């Protein structure tokens, strides 16, 4: 039986949005659609391909929006549905087993042998095949970052100029614009994250912190002996600042309209960020401190009414500590031998050459520090996020030391050579790396999570953390 009905098709001709890198778009598309490399290359070969057909323009536009977030140039066109079979259609094969799409004949749009699914908002219009399962009843859901360095560079330049012109007042708006850009370009299951904080609240917190700091500085000019007291007060306030910062950050973050929350108590923060760190004089306790802080940061975080849970053990952190200690000893020994040998070589050289040798030694020491920092970051991310669960779902991370070290080194070199102008691109590259190496293993339906009622929290703690540069590492 034949009927002539109109439907709407997503058409792709291999083009990417302005300012986007083709290879990066391919990588995001492959991760998002779970496509094999051969199929991805075929889709980006420049041929006119109908990616998927929809019964309504609204559904097609939703599907196009998903792929546009990845950087692809998509068009929605009306096409005639030539044949409708009364018998049930054959289920669409999985993307991995499909053949590469063939070129469309001139004057006619021909869909590929297999149309990759899109994941629209409406569950009724969901793809006919779920992502590749990892176990019975489970499926993978990768994070996707669709921002670009060129886009963020424009935002960053405007933020810097306005912050300077307004003597820092615009910094609150700059923070919100930056956070909304990165949150809005980070998605999970086709749904972007939201940053809901208002600039005025952040500005009030910053002004109050600045006023307290300025008042203390003025008094310290008259009575220098109180400077140590100020340091002690800041140390005692650190647990409160950390807790308020986490509450503010979680409360104004949302996904699918449901807010996050942080329920950690001040006493727990005091023990994790003040009492236990006092034991750092005994290096053996460092893994215990990492373990306690990790569980405070994650186990007290919630998404709606669902609580996160980290499954790492003290033993996991002792292993990380041992690896870092061995690498530190190796780098330290190699550096010491190198410095000693270099010292012997330059004793009889001119002072200018000795100064250059000293500079080379500083560069090598900085490189060693970058290597140690990269290894620490990789181990901590994989322990904190890679062992975190929320309800029946769990997060999986795949940070690798080699690839992350390359990212850090190239970002650092780019920032140095460009006198800081490469910073926006470095920040985007880091966000993309995080998304590409993080995914969720979904068990059941994420819609089961229900938002819990959360009271508003003050921005003061968050801004105090920014002002005093207190890094909570999460």
ZAMARGU-4260 file (C-alpha; in steps of 0.2 Angstrom, whole numbers, plus 5000, padded with zeros to 4 digits):
<rodrens>
0) 5000/5000/5000 | 5007/5017/4995 | 5003/5034/5002 | 5010/5051/4999 | 5013/5059/5016
5) 5025/5073/5021 | 5038/5071/5034 | 5054/5081/5039 | 5072/5075/5037 | 5088/5080/5046
10) 5101/5083/5031 | 5119/5084/5034 | 5132/5088/5021 | 5148/5086/5031 | 5150/5104/5036
15) 5154/5110/5054 | 5150/5127/5062 | 5161/5142/5060 | 5176/5141/5072 | 5174/5123/5076
20) 5187/5110/5072 | 5182/5096/5061 | 5191/5082/5070 | 5184/5088/5087 | 5167/5088/5080
25) 5169/5070/5074 | 5175/5065/5091 | 5160/5073/5100 | 5148/5065/5087 | 5156/5048/5089
30) 5155/5049/5108 | 5138/5055/5108 | 5130/5043/5096 | 5142/5028/5100 | 5147/5026/5082
35) 5162/5017/5076 | 5175/5028/5067 | 5172/5021/5049 | 5154/5026/5050 | 5158/5043/5058
40) 5171/5047/5043 | 5158/5042/5031 | 5145/5054/5038 | 5158/5068/5037 | 5163/5064/5019
45) 5154/5079/5012 | 5140/5070/5004 | 5122/5075/5006 | 5115/5063/5019 | 5098/5061/5027
50) 5103/5057/5045 | 5085/5054/5051 | 5067/5057/5047 | 5054/5063/5059 | 5035/5064/5057
55) 5034/5083/5063 | 5045/5098/5060 | 5045/5101/5079 | 5053/5084/5082 | 5065/5086/5068
60) 5071/5103/5075 | 5074/5095/5092 | 5085/5082/5084 | 5094/5095/5074 | 5097/5105/5090
65) 5106/5090/5098 | 5118/5089/5083 | 5121/5108/5082 | 5127/5107/5100 | 5141/5096/5094
70) 5146/5109/5081 | 5137/5101/5066 | 5128/5111/5052 | 5111/5103/5051 | 5096/5107/5040
75) 5078/5102/5042 | 5069/5099/5025 | 5052/5093/5021 | 5052/5077/5011 | 5038/5066/5004
80) 5036/5049/5012 | 5034/5038/4997 | 5030/5021/5004 | 5022/5016/5020 | 5021/4997/5023
85) 5006/4990/5033 | 5017/4977/5040 | 5028/4981/5055 | 5045/4988/5050 | 5060/4979/5053
90) 5070/4985/5069 | 5084/4996/5065 | 5101/4988/5067 | 5114/4994/5079 | 5125/5008/5073
95) 5140/4997/5075 | 5134/4984/5063 | 5128/4996/5050 | 5136/4999/5033 | 5143/5016/5027
100) 5130/5028/5019 | 5131/5028/5000 | 5130/5045/4990 | 5113/5051/4986 | 5108/5051/4968
105) 5107/5068/4959 | 5090/5077/4963 | 5085/5064/4976 | 5089/5063/4994 | 5093/5045/4999
110) 5095/5040/5018 | 5110/5030/5023 | 5108/5011/5026 | 5107/5015/5044 | 5101/5031/5052
115) 5109/5035/5068 | 5097/5039/5083 | 5096/5057/5089 | 5088/5056/5107 | 5075/5070/5106
120) 5067/5077/5122 | 5050/5068/5119 | 5053/5050/5126 | 5040/5044/5113 | 5052/5050/5099
125) 5067/5041/5107 | 5078/5031/5096 | 5073/5013/5092 | 5089/5006/5099 | 5097/5011/5116
130) 5115/5015/5118 | 5126/4999/5119 | 5123/4991/5135 | 5137/4987/5148 | 5127/4975/5158
135) 5110/4968/5160 | 5098/4983/5161 | 5112/4996/5160 | 5117/5008/5146 | 5131/5021/5144
140) 5127/5040/5144 | 5143/5050/5139 | 5145/5068/5144 | 5147/5080/5129 | 5155/5097/5128
145) 5150/5107/5113 | 5159/5124/5117 | 5173/5131/5106 | 5188/5141/5110 | 5183/5155/5098
150) 5166/5157/5106 | 5173/5158/5123 | 5187/5169/5118 | 5175/5183/5113 | 5166/5181/5130
155) 5182/5181/5140 | 5189/5197/5131 | 5173/5207/5134 | 5173/5201/5153 | 5191/5206/5155
160) 5188/5224/5147 | 5172/5227/5157 | 5180/5221/5173 | 5194/5233/5171 | 5183/5248/5166
165) 5171/5245/5180 | 5185/5243/5193 | 5180/5225/5196 | 5162/5227/5198 | 5158/5218/5182
170) 5168/5202/5189 | 5152/5196/5196 | 5143/5196/5179 | 5159/5189/5171 | 5159/5174/5183
175) 5140/5171/5179 | 5143/5173/5160 | 5158/5161/5161 | 5149/5148/5171 | 5133/5148/5161
180) 5144/5146/5145 | 5153/5130/5151 | 5137/5123/5160 | 5126/5127/5145 | 5138/5118/5133
185) 5140/5103/5144 | 5126/5090/5142 | 5122/5073/5148 | 5109/5063/5138 | 5106/5078/5127
190) 5101/5089/5142 | 5113/5104/5146 | 5117/5109/5164 | 5112/5125/5171 | 5120/5138/5182
195) 5106/5148/5190 | 5116/5160/5201 | 5112/5179/5199 | 5126/5192/5197 | 5119/5203/5210
200) 5120/5190/5224 | 5138/5186/5220 | 5143/5205/5219 | 5135/5207/5237 | 5146/5193/5244
205) 5162/5200/5235 | 5159/5217/5242 | 5156/5211/5259 | 5172/5200/5259 | 5182/5215/5251
210) 5176/5227/5265 | 5181/5215/5279 | 5198/5212/5271 | 5201/5231/5268 | 5196/5235/5286
215) 5208/5222/5292 | 5222/5228/5281 | 5219/5246/5287 | 5221/5241/5305 | 5236/5230/5301
220) 5245/5245/5294 | 5243/5254/5311 | 5246/5238/5321 | 5257/5226/5312 | 5258/5214/5326
225) 5240/5208/5322 | 5245/5201/5305 | 5248/5183/5312 | 5230/5185/5321 | 5223/5188/5303
230) 5231/5172/5297 | 5225/5162/5311 | 5207/5169/5309 | 5207/5164/5290 | 5213/5147/5295
235) 5199/5145/5307 | 5186/5151/5295 | 5192/5139/5281 | 5180/5125/5285 | 5165/5137/5285
240) 5171/5145/5269 | 5173/5128/5261 | 5155/5123/5267 | 5147/5139/5261 | 5156/5138/5244
245) 5150/5120/5241 | 5132/5124/5247 | 5131/5139/5235 | 5139/5130/5220 | 5127/5115/5222
250) 5112/5125/5225 | 5113/5135/5209 | 5118/5121/5198 | 5103/5111/5189 | 5101/5097/5177
255) 5084/5093/5169 | 5076/5107/5180 | 5082/5098/5196 | 5094/5107/5207 | 5109/5100/5216
260) 5112/5102/5235 | 5125/5100/5248 | 5121/5094/5266 | 5138/5093/5274 | 5139/5100/5292
265) 5151/5113/5299 | 5158/5100/5311 | 5162/5088/5297 | 5170/5102/5287 | 5180/5107/5302
270) 5187/5089/5304 | 5190/5087/5285 | 5198/5103/5281 | 5206/5109/5298 | 5208/5095/5310
275) 5215/5081/5299 | 5226/5093/5288 | 5235/5098/5304 | 5242/5080/5304 | 5250/5083/5287
280) 5267/5085/5297 | 5266/5066/5296 | 5266/5062/5278 | 5259/5045/5281 | 5242/5053/5286
285) 5240/5062/5269 | 5230/5047/5260 | 5219/5047/5276 | 5216/5066/5273 | 5212/5064/5255
290) 5200/5050/5259 | 5191/5060/5272 | 5189/5076/5261 | 5183/5066/5246 | 5169/5058/5256
295) 5164/5074/5264 | 5164/5083/5246 | 5154/5069/5238 | 5144/5059/5250 | 5136/5075/5256
300) 5131/5081/5239 | 5114/5077/5232 | 5104/5078/5216 | 5087/5082/5220 | 5082/5069/5234
305) 5096/5057/5228 | 5112/5057/5237 | 5129/5054/5229 | 5141/5040/5237 | 5159/5038/5234
310) 5166/5020/5236 | 5184/5023/5237 | 5194/5016/5252 | 5209/5022/5261 | 5219/5009/5253
315) 5215/5017/5236 | 5222/5033/5242 | 5238/5024/5249 | 5241/5017/5232 | 5240/5034/5224
320) 5251/5041/5237 | 5264/5027/5234 | 5264/5031/5216 | 5266/5049/5218 | 5280/5046/5231
325) 5290/5035/5219 | 5288/5047/5205 | 5293/5061/5216 | 5309/5052/5222 | 5314/5047/5204
330) 5311/5065/5198 | 5320/5072/5213 | 5335/5060/5211 | 5336/5064/5192 | 5335/5082/5195
335) 5348/5082/5209 | 5360/5072/5198 | 5357/5084/5183 | 5360/5099/5194 | 5376/5093/5201
340) 5383/5088/5184 | 5377/5105/5177 | 5386/5114/5191 | 5402/5105/5187 | 5401/5110/5169
345) 5397/5129/5171 | 5410/5133/5185 | 5422/5140/5173 | 5410/5148/5162 | 5405/5166/5161
350) 5392/5173/5173 | 5379/5175/5159 | 5380/5157/5155 | 5379/5152/5173 | 5363/5162/5174
355) 5356/5154/5159 | 5360/5137/5167 | 5351/5142/5183 | 5336/5147/5173 | 5337/5130/5164
360) 5337/5122/5182 | 5321/5132/5186 | 5312/5126/5170 | 5316/5108/5174 | 5310/5110/5192
365) 5294/5118/5185 | 5292/5103/5173 | 5294/5091/5187 | 5281/5100/5197 | 5269/5100/5182
370) 5272/5081/5180 | 5268/5078/5198 | 5253/5089/5198 | 5246/5080/5182 | 5248/5063/5190
375) 5240/5069/5206 | 5225/5076/5196 | 5222/5060/5186 | 5223/5049/5202 | 5211/5060/5212
380) 5198/5062/5198 | 5198/5044/5194 | 5196/5040/5213 | 5183/5053/5217 | 5172/5053/5201
385) 5176/5036/5195 | 5170/5028/5211 | 5155/5038/5213 | 5137/5032/5213 | 5120/5041/5214
390) 5106/5029/5217 | 5107/5014/5205 | 5118/5024/5193 | 5137/5026/5193 | 5150/5038/5186
395) 5165/5032/5176 | 5180/5042/5172 | 5195/5037/5161 | 5208/5051/5164 | 5225/5045/5158
400) 5241/5051/5164 | 5249/5053/5146 | 5235/5062/5138 | 5231/5073/5153 | 5250/5078/5154
405) 5250/5082/5136 | 5235/5093/5138 | 5243/5102/5153 | 5259/5105/5145 | 5252/5111/5128
410) 5240/5123/5138 | 5254/5130/5148 | 5265/5132/5133 | 5251/5141/5124 | 5247/5153/5138
415) 5266/5157/5140 | 5269/5160/5122 | 5253/5170/5119 | 5256/5181/5135 | 5240/5174/5142
420) 5229/5176/5126 | 5228/5157/5124 | 5219/5155/5141 | 5201/5154/5134 | 5206/5140/5122
425) 5215/5131/5136 | 5200/5132/5147 | 5189/5125/5133 | 5201/5111/5129 | 5201/5106/5148
430) 5182/5106/5149 | 5181/5095/5133 | 5194/5083/5140 | 5184/5081/5156 | 5168/5078/5146
435) 5176/5065/5134 | 5183/5055/5148 | 5168/5055/5159 | 5151/5045/5157 | 5137/5038/5167
440) 5132/5020/5168 | 5113/5021/5169 | 5102/5008/5177 | 5084/5011/5174 | 5077/5029/5171
445) 5085/5045/5177 | 5068/5053/5178 | 5065/5044/5195 | 5075/5057/5203 | 5064/5070/5211
450) 5069/5087/5216 | 5070/5091/5234 | 5065/5107/5242 | 5081/5117/5245 | 5082/5133/5255
455) 5092/5148/5247 | 5110/5150/5253 | 5121/5165/5254 | 5134/5168/5241 | 5146/5175/5254
460) 5155/5158/5257 | 5158/5155/5238 | 5165/5172/5235 | 5176/5171/5251 | 5183/5155/5243
465) 5187/5165/5227 | 5194/5180/5235 | 5206/5171/5246 | 5210/5158/5233 | 5206/5143/5244
470) 5206/5128/5232 | 5194/5114/5238 | 5199/5103/5224 | 5182/5098/5218
</rodrens>
